[in-house]
């Protein structure tokens, strides 16, 4: 096995370069331990290793000079195997790389004063600490930036920032949004809120902390919400006006349809009665025609709108046009007058639900007792006002029910409920 002084110059150069790399790695290891405050013992161990490696490299450099034929250098390690030196240098290099990686891992896991400073300095909000006399203890980069825009100068004295925060006369371009909450609008479009308070704890007594928080997104979102609320209020007013116009239009159409129906049914019934009387036909059909005339009388007294055949279908159709769904439970009485009264009550409740309660559903429950029919009508709209009273529509419905010996109860609390009592006719 060739000795170091007897091996080739190329091999010696490789070993020397490897030793230089080891020295660089050892120097890095020393720096890491110093910056981490790893302890005197570990720092001294790293320095000792560096000095030892430097001495070994110096001695090997002397043998390298001897191998190059310089007579003034005598070999220090004449019998040191070159392979052993190379393996030792490579092993040292691998060891140093492993130690450096481990030190870096420990550095990331350990909370040091430098890491705390770096973390606080890079936070998106401004942070400033000051003592009792207003001297700045710590101020991160964001607070320095914001305070310079706020005061027009570098932050040297905390009292200057304190006066700028609580002063009504801010710098040109800075708008005070809320002096109580210390919220300011800056020329760059940002909105900052400042908070000041004393630190807690015996050791931190009388130390002050100021925080500047970027509330631009919250501010602009709140302004947008306010604008949207105003738009919604205007839209709701337009909708209410539209509902009133739609309701008036529907009533006009109902009135026109009623007039046309009254005209046609009256004419047809009178013609049939006249033919029965003139031709002296069987008078058994006379009762049917009289019932038709009776229905028309109820129409004229505002008790129905459509004919009996399509009564509830048209009611549900018109309710859907107003955005109301009718849920009916129970069997409708066979009595035509009661059908007309129930339909009118449902129509009135649908109109009130759309106009006053802003609801979307009307529930109708019909119960068949031994002596009477009970009709209960409710909706899913808003709760009526405490001083709510019957309007003209409900009052007219009450009068129509009383004509047929029926009764009506109107309940406004806790929710609206219309209760009809229709006695069975024997």
Backbone torsions as a table, in degrees:
resi	resn	phi	psi	omega
1	UNK	NA	127.0	-175.8
2	UNK	-71.9	139.9	174.9
3	UNK	-78.0	166.6	-177.5
4	UNK	-62.4	-40.1	-177.6
5	UNK	-74.6	-17.3	-177.5
6	UNK	-100.1	-12.1	-179.1
7	UNK	-76.0	174.3	-176.3
8	UNK	-68.8	154.6	178.5
9	UNK	-61.9	-34.1	-179.5
10	UNK	-63.0	-43.6	178.4
11	UNK	-64.1	-40.7	178.9
12	UNK	-62.8	-39.8	177.7
13	UNK	-62.2	-40.4	179.2
14	UNK	-62.2	-44.7	-179.9
15	UNK	-63.6	-41.8	-178.8
16	UNK	-66.1	-40.0	177.5
17	UNK	-64.1	-40.1	178.6
18	UNK	-63.3	-38.8	177.5
19	UNK	-64.8	-38.6	177.8
20	UNK	-64.2	-38.9	177.1
21	UNK	-63.6	-39.8	177.7
22	UNK	-62.5	-39.5	178.6
23	UNK	-62.6	-41.0	178.1
24	UNK	-63.2	-43.5	179.4
25	UNK	-64.2	-39.1	177.7
26	UNK	-64.5	-38.4	177.7
27	UNK	-64.3	-40.0	176.3
28	UNK	-62.2	-41.5	179.3
29	UNK	-62.1	-39.6	177.7
30	UNK	-62.7	-45.1	179.9
31	UNK	-61.2	-42.8	179.7
32	UNK	-60.4	-45.4	-178.2
33	UNK	-68.9	-32.7	177.9
34	UNK	-69.0	-47.0	-178.9
35	UNK	-66.2	-29.3	-179.9
36	UNK	-86.0	-4.7	-174.5
37	UNK	53.9	52.4	-173.1
38	UNK	-72.0	-9.0	-178.5
39	UNK	111.4	147.8	-175.4
40	UNK	-62.4	-39.8	-177.2
41	UNK	-61.3	-45.2	-178.5
42	UNK	-71.4	-35.3	179.3
43	UNK	-68.1	-42.0	178.2
44	UNK	-64.1	-38.0	178.6
45	UNK	-62.9	-41.3	179.1
46	UNK	-66.9	-39.9	179.0
47	UNK	-66.5	-39.9	178.6
48	UNK	-61.6	-43.5	177.8
49	UNK	-62.1	-39.8	179.2
50	UNK	-64.3	-44.5	-179.6
51	UNK	-64.5	-42.6	179.3
52	UNK	-61.9	-44.6	179.9
53	UNK	-65.0	-37.0	178.7
54	UNK	-64.4	-41.4	178.6
55	UNK	-65.2	-42.7	177.9
56	UNK	-61.9	-42.1	179.5
57	UNK	-64.7	-37.0	178.6
58	UNK	-64.2	-42.7	179.5
59	UNK	-68.0	-40.6	177.7
60	UNK	-67.8	-32.5	176.6
61	UNK	-65.3	-35.1	176.4
62	UNK	-64.3	-43.8	177.9
63	UNK	-66.2	-33.7	177.7
64	UNK	-64.9	-40.6	177.3
65	UNK	-63.3	-38.7	177.3
66	UNK	-62.4	-42.0	-179.7
67	UNK	-65.1	-26.0	179.9
68	UNK	-83.4	2.9	171.9
69	UNK	92.7	20.3	178.4
70	UNK	-88.6	116.1	-172.0
71	UNK	-70.5	-19.6	-177.6
72	UNK	-80.6	1.0	179.6
73	UNK	-115.3	123.6	176.1
74	UNK	-105.1	144.1	-176.2
75	UNK	-66.7	137.7	176.9
76	UNK	-92.7	-39.4	177.4
77	UNK	-116.4	75.1	-176.1
78	UNK	-68.5	-27.2	-176.1
79	UNK	-112.6	18.9	179.8
80	UNK	-80.9	119.2	-178.4
81	UNK	-62.8	136.6	-179.2
82	UNK	-67.8	-36.9	-179.4
83	UNK	-64.9	-38.7	178.8
84	UNK	-64.0	-41.5	177.7
85	UNK	-63.0	-43.9	-178.7
86	UNK	-63.2	-44.6	179.4
87	UNK	-64.1	-38.9	178.9
88	UNK	-64.7	-40.4	179.5
89	UNK	-66.6	-43.2	179.4
90	UNK	-63.4	-42.5	178.2
91	UNK	-62.3	-40.9	177.6
92	UNK	-62.3	-41.7	179.2
93	UNK	-62.7	-44.0	178.6
94	UNK	-63.9	-39.3	178.7
95	UNK	-62.8	-43.0	-178.9
96	UNK	-65.7	-40.6	177.7
97	UNK	-61.6	-42.7	179.3
98	UNK	-63.2	-42.4	-179.8
99	UNK	-65.5	-41.0	180.0
100	UNK	-63.7	-44.5	178.9
101	UNK	-63.0	-38.7	179.0
102	UNK	-67.8	-39.0	177.7
103	UNK	-64.0	-39.8	177.9
104	UNK	-64.1	-40.0	178.1
105	UNK	-64.4	-42.2	177.1
106	UNK	-65.4	-35.1	179.2
107	UNK	-63.4	-39.1	179.4
108	UNK	-71.6	-26.4	-177.7
109	UNK	-88.7	-23.4	-176.0
110	UNK	-93.7	135.7	177.6
111	UNK	-88.4	104.3	-179.8
112	UNK	-104.2	169.3	178.9
113	UNK	-63.8	-35.3	178.9
114	UNK	-68.4	-40.6	179.2
115	UNK	-65.9	-36.1	176.9
116	UNK	-65.1	-44.4	178.9
117	UNK	-61.2	-45.0	-179.0
118	UNK	-65.0	-40.0	-179.8
119	UNK	-65.5	-45.0	-179.1
120	UNK	-68.6	-34.4	-179.0
121	UNK	-69.4	-24.9	-176.1
122	UNK	-101.0	4.4	178.9
123	UNK	-69.4	151.0	-177.2
124	UNK	-72.1	-12.9	178.6
125	UNK	-102.8	159.6	179.2
126	UNK	-85.6	137.1	-179.2
127	UNK	-132.5	134.3	179.7
128	UNK	-144.2	134.7	176.3
129	UNK	-118.9	139.7	-179.8
130	UNK	-142.3	155.2	179.7
131	UNK	-91.5	-169.8	-176.2
132	UNK	-62.9	-31.8	-177.2
133	UNK	-89.6	6.1	178.1
134	UNK	84.8	8.3	178.2
135	UNK	-77.4	137.4	-177.7
136	UNK	-74.8	120.2	175.8
137	UNK	-88.2	-43.6	178.9
138	UNK	-152.5	140.8	177.3
139	UNK	-148.6	118.5	-178.1
140	UNK	-78.7	173.8	-173.0
141	UNK	-65.0	-36.5	-178.5
142	UNK	-68.1	-39.5	178.0
143	UNK	-67.0	-37.4	176.7
144	UNK	-62.2	-40.5	179.4
145	UNK	-65.8	-47.0	-177.7
146	UNK	-68.4	-42.5	-179.3
147	UNK	-65.5	-31.8	177.3
148	UNK	-66.8	-39.8	175.7
149	UNK	-67.6	-32.9	-176.2
150	UNK	-75.5	-41.9	-174.4
151	UNK	-106.6	-18.0	-178.6
152	UNK	83.7	10.6	-179.2
153	UNK	-151.2	166.0	175.6
154	UNK	-66.3	140.4	-176.5
155	UNK	-75.9	110.4	178.2
156	UNK	-116.8	-31.3	-177.7
157	UNK	-126.7	128.5	-176.9
158	UNK	-65.1	-31.5	-177.8
159	UNK	-62.6	-31.3	178.1
160	UNK	-63.8	-44.2	177.1
161	UNK	-65.4	-40.4	-179.9
162	UNK	-61.3	-44.3	179.4
163	UNK	-66.5	-37.4	179.2
164	UNK	-65.9	-34.6	-179.4
165	UNK	-70.1	-39.3	-173.7
166	UNK	-100.1	7.4	179.4
167	UNK	-93.0	141.2	177.1
168	UNK	-77.8	-22.7	-179.8
169	UNK	-93.8	86.8	179.6
170	UNK	-84.7	171.0	-179.6
171	UNK	-66.1	155.4	177.3
172	UNK	-60.1	135.2	-178.9
173	UNK	96.2	-18.6	178.9
174	UNK	-100.5	123.3	-177.3
175	UNK	-105.7	129.3	177.3
176	UNK	-82.6	110.2	179.4
177	UNK	-81.3	-45.2	178.3
178	UNK	-147.3	111.0	179.8
179	UNK	-73.2	-31.6	179.5
180	UNK	-65.5	-41.7	-179.3
181	UNK	-94.7	2.1	178.8
182	UNK	56.5	55.2	179.2
183	UNK	-112.9	129.5	-175.3
184	UNK	-133.4	145.3	175.2
185	UNK	-101.4	125.8	-175.9
186	UNK	-99.9	158.8	-177.1
187	UNK	-60.5	-25.1	-180.0
188	UNK	-81.5	6.9	177.6
189	UNK	90.8	-2.3	179.8
190	UNK	-86.8	150.0	176.5
191	UNK	-118.6	121.4	-176.5
192	UNK	-117.6	141.0	175.8
193	UNK	-117.1	130.1	-178.3
194	UNK	-103.8	141.1	175.9
195	UNK	-132.0	135.8	179.9
196	UNK	-128.3	138.9	175.8
197	UNK	-163.3	159.5	178.1
198	UNK	-84.8	144.5	179.0
199	UNK	-75.6	148.6	-178.5
200	UNK	-95.7	151.5	179.3
201	UNK	116.4	148.2	-176.9
202	UNK	-64.2	-42.3	-178.5
203	UNK	-71.8	-23.4	-177.4
204	UNK	-103.7	16.2	-177.4
205	UNK	-61.9	134.6	179.4
206	UNK	73.3	3.0	174.0
207	UNK	-84.3	137.5	-176.6
208	UNK	-106.4	151.6	174.8
209	UNK	-133.1	134.0	175.6
210	UNK	-120.6	136.3	-179.0
211	UNK	-127.1	132.8	175.2
212	UNK	-111.8	120.4	-175.3
213	UNK	-114.0	132.7	177.1
214	UNK	-80.2	107.8	-179.2
215	UNK	-111.5	27.8	-177.1
216	UNK	-61.3	-46.7	-178.0
217	UNK	-63.4	-42.0	178.7
218	UNK	-64.3	-42.0	-178.1
219	UNK	-65.0	-48.8	-178.1
220	UNK	-66.7	-35.8	176.9
221	UNK	-65.0	-40.9	178.4
222	UNK	-65.2	-38.9	176.8
223	UNK	-64.6	-38.9	178.5
224	UNK	-66.5	-37.9	178.5
225	UNK	-65.4	-40.7	177.4
226	UNK	-61.2	-44.4	179.0
227	UNK	-63.0	-40.6	178.8
228	UNK	-65.6	-37.3	178.5
229	UNK	-64.5	-40.3	176.9
230	UNK	-63.5	-42.1	178.0
231	UNK	-63.2	-39.9	179.6
232	UNK	-66.1	-37.7	177.6
233	UNK	-62.2	-44.7	177.6
234	UNK	-62.9	-40.9	179.9
235	UNK	-64.5	-40.2	178.4
236	UNK	-64.5	-38.4	177.4
237	UNK	-63.7	-40.8	178.1
238	UNK	-65.5	-38.4	178.3
239	UNK	-64.1	-41.6	178.2
240	UNK	-61.5	-43.1	177.2
241	UNK	-63.0	-39.8	-179.8
242	UNK	-66.0	-41.0	178.4
243	UNK	-62.4	-39.5	178.1
244	UNK	-63.5	-41.3	179.3
245	UNK	-67.4	-40.0	178.9
246	UNK	-63.5	-42.4	179.6
247	UNK	-61.6	-43.6	178.3
248	UNK	-63.8	-38.8	-179.9
249	UNK	-66.3	-41.1	178.8
250	UNK	-63.2	-40.7	178.7
251	UNK	-64.4	-38.4	177.0
252	UNK	-63.2	-42.1	178.6
253	UNK	-65.0	-39.9	177.7
254	UNK	-63.5	-42.1	179.7
255	UNK	-62.3	-43.3	178.4
256	UNK	-62.8	-43.9	178.9
257	UNK	-63.6	-37.9	178.4
258	UNK	-63.2	-44.0	-179.3
259	UNK	-62.5	-42.1	-180.0
260	UNK	-66.5	-40.7	179.1
261	UNK	-65.4	-44.3	179.7
262	UNK	-59.5	-43.7	-179.5
263	UNK	-62.2	-48.8	-177.1
264	UNK	-67.3	-46.0	-176.0
265	UNK	-68.4	-40.3	177.0
266	UNK	-61.5	-47.6	-178.8
267	UNK	-61.6	-43.0	-178.9
268	UNK	-66.1	-43.5	-178.4
269	UNK	-66.5	-43.3	178.6
270	UNK	-63.3	-38.1	178.9
271	UNK	-64.4	-42.7	-179.7
272	UNK	-66.0	-41.1	179.0
273	UNK	-65.1	-40.2	178.7
274	UNK	-63.1	-41.1	-179.0
275	UNK	-68.1	-36.6	178.6
276	UNK	-64.4	-41.4	-178.1
277	UNK	-71.2	-40.0	-178.3
278	UNK	-69.4	-41.9	-176.3
279	UNK	-89.8	-1.5	-179.8
280	UNK	52.0	45.4	-179.8
281	UNK	-79.4	179.6	179.3
282	UNK	-60.8	126.3	-176.2
283	UNK	-82.7	10.2	179.2
284	UNK	-67.9	-24.0	178.3
285	UNK	-82.2	-8.2	-176.6
286	UNK	-64.1	-38.8	-178.2
287	UNK	-63.7	-37.0	179.3
288	UNK	-63.6	-43.1	179.8
289	UNK	-67.6	-34.2	177.4
290	UNK	-67.2	-35.2	175.8
291	UNK	-64.2	-38.0	178.6
292	UNK	-64.3	-43.2	178.3
293	UNK	-62.3	-36.1	179.3
294	UNK	-63.9	-38.7	177.0
295	UNK	-61.9	-40.1	-179.7
296	UNK	-66.0	-32.6	176.1
297	UNK	-63.0	-41.6	177.4
298	UNK	-65.3	-33.7	175.9
299	UNK	-62.9	-44.9	-179.3
300	UNK	-64.7	-26.7	177.5
301	UNK	-91.9	17.7	175.0
302	UNK	69.8	32.1	-176.9
303	UNK	-101.5	-16.0	172.4
304	UNK	-145.6	166.3	178.1
305	UNK	-122.6	-49.3	-178.6
306	UNK	-102.5	172.5	177.8
307	UNK	-74.4	163.4	-174.1
308	UNK	-63.7	-28.2	-174.0
309	UNK	-69.6	-42.0	-176.2
310	UNK	-108.4	22.3	-170.3
311	UNK	-55.9	-59.9	-173.1
312	UNK	-78.5	-27.0	176.7
313	UNK	-63.5	-44.6	178.9
314	UNK	-67.6	-35.6	178.0
315	UNK	-62.7	-46.8	178.6
316	UNK	-64.5	-37.3	179.6
317	UNK	-63.8	-47.8	179.4
318	UNK	-65.9	-32.8	177.4
319	UNK	-66.3	-40.5	178.0
320	UNK	-63.8	-36.5	177.4
321	UNK	-63.6	-27.0	178.0
322	UNK	-91.3	2.1	179.7
323	UNK	84.0	21.6	-177.9
324	UNK	-115.5	136.8	175.2
325	UNK	-109.3	130.7	-179.5
326	UNK	-99.3	125.1	174.7
327	UNK	-109.4	112.2	-176.8
328	UNK	-111.8	129.7	179.9
329	UNK	-126.7	127.5	-179.2
330	UNK	112.3	167.8	-177.7
331	UNK	-95.6	132.2	-179.9
332	UNK	-74.9	136.9	179.9
333	UNK	-58.3	151.6	178.3
334	UNK	-75.0	-23.4	-178.9
335	UNK	-61.2	121.9	-176.2
336	UNK	-63.5	-37.1	179.2
337	UNK	-63.9	-41.6	178.9
338	UNK	-65.6	-38.8	176.8
339	UNK	-59.2	-42.3	-179.4
340	UNK	-64.6	-42.7	-179.1
341	UNK	-66.0	-42.6	179.5
342	UNK	-64.2	-41.4	179.8
343	UNK	-63.6	-40.5	179.4
344	UNK	-65.1	-39.1	178.4
345	UNK	-63.8	-41.7	179.1
346	UNK	-63.6	-42.7	179.1
347	UNK	-61.1	-43.4	-179.1
348	UNK	-65.1	-39.7	179.8
349	UNK	-69.2	-35.3	176.9
350	UNK	-63.7	-45.5	-179.8
351	UNK	-62.3	-44.8	179.5
352	UNK	-66.8	-35.0	178.8
353	UNK	-64.2	-41.7	-179.0
354	UNK	-74.3	-38.2	-172.7
355	UNK	-84.7	-43.2	-171.7
356	UNK	-105.7	-39.4	-173.6
357	UNK	-94.1	-11.1	-178.0
358	UNK	52.2	39.8	179.7
359	UNK	-94.4	179.9	-178.5
360	UNK	-131.9	-4.8	-177.9
361	UNK	-139.5	140.1	174.0
362	UNK	-123.7	125.0	-177.1
363	UNK	-105.9	128.2	-179.3
364	UNK	-121.8	119.9	179.2
365	UNK	-118.5	121.7	-179.6
366	UNK	-112.3	122.7	-179.8
367	UNK	-114.6	136.0	-177.5
368	UNK	-107.4	101.2	176.9
369	UNK	-93.6	-179.6	-176.5
370	UNK	-67.3	-34.2	-175.2
371	UNK	-115.3	-9.4	-176.3
372	UNK	-159.5	164.8	171.5
373	UNK	-100.3	136.8	176.9
374	UNK	-115.9	124.5	-179.6
375	UNK	-117.0	123.3	179.6
376	UNK	-117.2	122.4	-177.1
377	UNK	-120.5	124.0	177.7
378	UNK	-133.1	174.8	176.6
379	UNK	-145.2	169.9	-179.8
380	UNK	-101.9	23.1	-177.6
381	UNK	-83.6	-167.4	-178.4
382	UNK	-68.4	154.8	177.8
383	UNK	-70.0	132.6	-179.3
384	UNK	-62.2	158.8	176.1
385	UNK	-65.0	157.5	-177.4
386	UNK	-62.6	-32.6	-177.7
387	UNK	-98.3	24.3	-178.0
388	UNK	-67.1	140.8	179.1
389	UNK	-133.7	168.7	178.2
390	UNK	-68.2	136.1	175.3
391	UNK	-89.5	-169.3	-178.3
392	UNK	-65.8	-36.6	-178.9
393	UNK	-65.0	-46.1	179.6
394	UNK	-67.6	-36.5	178.3
395	UNK	-64.5	-41.8	177.5
396	UNK	-65.0	-38.0	177.6
397	UNK	-64.1	-39.9	178.7
398	UNK	-61.2	-43.2	179.4
399	UNK	-63.6	-39.7	179.1
400	UNK	-65.5	-37.5	178.1
401	UNK	-67.6	-40.1	-179.4
402	UNK	-64.5	-29.7	176.9
403	UNK	-61.5	-34.5	-179.4
404	UNK	-95.1	17.8	179.5
405	UNK	61.6	32.4	176.6
406	UNK	-106.8	168.3	-178.9
407	UNK	-130.3	158.7	-178.8
408	UNK	-139.3	134.9	176.7
409	UNK	-121.4	127.5	179.3
410	UNK	-111.0	123.6	-179.7
411	UNK	-116.6	128.9	179.8
412	UNK	-109.5	-14.6	-178.8
413	UNK	-129.7	141.3	-3.1
414	UNK	-76.6	-17.7	174.8
415	UNK	-135.2	164.2	-179.3
416	UNK	-73.4	135.9	176.7
417	UNK	-150.0	129.7	176.4
418	UNK	-109.8	121.5	-175.6
419	UNK	-116.4	123.0	179.0
420	UNK	-111.4	136.9	174.8
421	UNK	-116.7	113.6	-176.8
422	UNK	-116.6	106.1	-178.3
423	UNK	-70.0	144.0	179.0
424	UNK	-74.4	133.2	-178.5
425	UNK	-89.5	125.1	-179.4
426	UNK	-84.2	NA	NA
